[in-house]
Structures are given as C-alpha cells and as structure tokens.
Amino acid sequence: MADLISARLALAVSAAQAEKTVRSPLLYAWWALNLAVLLAVGYGIYRFVRKSRENRGSRG
C-alpha cells in the first residue's frame, strides 16, 4: 500500500514539474499581427464614433 502511495506521489511530482516551452518566432509574429489588427480595429471604431458625434452636433 505504501508503495502505491509513493508511486502516485512520485508521478504527481514529476507531472507538476513543467518543461520549458520552446516558442517559435512565427508565434511571436502571429501575436504581433493580432495586436496590430486589434489596434487598427480600435482606432477605426474611435474615428467612427468621433465622426458620428461631430455630425450629430452640427445638426442641432
């Protein structure tokens, strides 16, 4: 019984020690592209809202 518990404990400890992940430069390029698209969409929404507020204010 003690051997079974110690075996499970050893397995849990070995599973808990994470190996270092090697990331590809393409992954960083993908993240940079996603960030650029997100910023472009955010800027587009900002300009759209600003322009619609200007047009709404000049009517009245």
Secondary structure, 3 states (H helix, E strand, C coil): CHHHHHHHHHHHHHHHCCCCCCCCHHHHHHHHHHHHHHHHHHHHHHHHHHHHHHHHHHHC
